Amino acid sequence: MLILAGQGNPGAKYARNRHNAGFLLLDRIHAAQGFGPWRAKFESEVSEGSVDTPSGRQKVLLMKPQTFYNESGRAMSKACAFYKVGAEAVTVLHDEIDLAPGRVRVKRGGGHSGNNGIRSAIAHIGPDIRRVRVGVGHPGDKTLVMPYVLSDFSKADLAWFEPLGDAICKALPYLIAGDDERFQTEVMRLAPAPKHDPKQLGRPGTE
């Protein structure tokens, strides 16, 4: 079993936040791949299905931890224990302020780079997770980061986020097969990132 875990916060209040990019992308994947209904398990909403990849059909668990963003590793560890898999079987989709809006980078291992959700995942299941980092841009001042990521995607954001979601769904077989470079290249080909300076986003008048 491969586990695709999204980062986000539970509840309608947070549903369209930039910090919930991982949840939103999992919803797109769930619909595009025809996964089973969401159900409560592992302190999460989960859905099982399978994905046809270039190397064969692979079982996948979609997972939206309901522990809140900063404690998501606790939920991931329960799924790993149940399926008897390690961190290498887990891919986490999350927002990334250090990438320009619409940029996508796949990273295996390494540190948490200040992301508390990834910090939690590393603490609970180890550093060998794979991360799909989805750029949402930076507000330009570190004191504005929390209100920025806990704000909803703007209309301008949706102009790139919606096509990006479609591209990730189409390129997903490469990610599931472990071809990270091909996945990343295909996503960027299908949904080129907008040419914006991320530090301009989030300033007064740009939302």
N, C-alpha and C positions, 0 to 999 in steps of 0.2 A: 504494500500500500504506500503510495506517495501522498503526502499531506500538503495541500495548498492552504496556507493560513493567511487571512487578511488581517491587517491592523485597523482598529477603529474603536469607537466607544458605543455601547448599546443605548438604544432609546431614540425616539423621534427627534429630540432636541439636537442630537449630533449627526443625524442621518446624512445630511448633505455637506458636512464640514470637510475641509481639505484633509484633516486628520483621519477622515473615514474613507480616503481613497481606496484603501485595500478592501474594505467591505463592499464598496460600490463596484469595484472591478470583479470581485467574486460573484456578485449578483449578475453581472453581464455574462461571465463564464457559465454560471449555472443555467441561465436561459439558453445560451448559444449551444451548449453541449447536451442539453436535455437530461440533466442530473435529476435524481429523485427529490422528493419533498424535503424541505428543511425540517430538522427535528432537534430537540434539546438533548445534548450529550457532551460529556467532558467540559462542563461549564461553558458550553458554546452552542451555537447553532451549527449543525453539520449536515452535509448532504453527500451521499455516495454516488459514484458513477464511474465511467471509464472513458478514456480518450484514445482514439486511433492515432498512432504515431508512426513515423517512418520505420521504427524498429518493432512495431507490434502494438497490440492493445494493452493499455495499462490502467489498472484500478487506481482511482484517485478519490481522496476525501477532501471536500471543501470545508473550511472551518472558519467561523467567525466567533472568536472568543468573546464571551459576555462578561469578562472580568474587569473591563476597562483597559484601555491601551497599555498603561504602564505595568499591568500584571498579566499580560497575555501569555507569557511563558509558562505560567502555572497550568493554564488550560492545555497548551501544546504538549506539556510533559505527560498529561493524563492520556492523550491520544497516542503518544509514542509508546507509553507503557502498555496500552491495550493491544496495539498492533505489533509490539515487540520490534520497534524500529528505533534508530538513533537520529541524531540531528541531521545527518546527511540525507534523510528521507523527507526533510521538511523544507518547503519553500515559502518564504514570507513576502507578501506584497504590501508595500507601505509607501506613504508619502515621504518625500525627501526635499527638505528646504535648501540643501546645498547643490541641487541640480536645477537648471533653468526649467520653466514650465514646459511640460510635454516631452522632456528628455527621459529616457529609460536606460538604466544600467543594471546589469545582473552581476552580483558579487557573491562569491563563495567564501565563507570563513571571514576572518579578520575581526576587528573590534566593532563596538556599537556606534561609534562616531557621535555620541551624545544622544542617540535615539533611545528613550527609556523603554520602549516596547521591545526593541532588539536587545537591550541590556537584560531585560527580564528573560527573554528567550535563551540567551547565552547562559545566564545563571541557572536556568532550570534544565536545559537539554544539551548545552554545550555549544562551542563556537562554530561547528561545521555546518550550520544552516546556510541555505542559499537565499539571497535577498533579491527581489525585483524592486529596485528603487525607482519610484515614479516622481519626477521633479515637479514641484509645485511653486518653485521660486522662493525668494527670501524677501521679507518686508523691508530690509535695509537697515534695521536696527535690532539688536538681539533682545531688547526689552519689548519689542512688538511681536516676537515670534509666537508666543502662546496665543494671544488674541487672534493672530493671523491664521494659524492652523485650526483654531477652534471657531473660525468663521466659515460660512458656506462658500462653496465655489461661486464665483461671480459669473455673470453672463459671458464675459470675455473668456473666462477659464473654460466654460463649457464648450466653447468653439474649438478648443483643442482636446479637451478631456473626452468628449463623446467619440470622436474619431479614434483616439488612442485606445479607448475601451474596445472598439471594434477590431482594431489591429491586433491587440493582445489576444483576443478570442481566436482570430484567424491564425496567428503564429503559435498558439498554445502547444500544438503537437511537438514542435521543436523543443520547447521548454520541458515538456514532460519526458521527452526522449533524452534529455541531458545535453542537448546541443545549444548551450547558452549563447554562443556567439551568433549562430544562425537565427535564433529567436530575436535577439536584440537588433540585429541587422534588418530582419523582416519587419519588425514593429516600426522601426524608424523609416523604412521605405514606404510602408503603407500609411503612416501618419507622421510626416515630418514635423518636428517641433517648431513652434512659431519663433520668429526672430525677435525676441524681446530681451531686454536687460532685466533679469529677475529682481534686481534691487529697485527697479522702478515700480514693481507691483506692490500693492499694499499701502502706498503713500496716499495722503488725502486726495480725493478726487479720481483715483484710479480704479476704485471698486465699482 
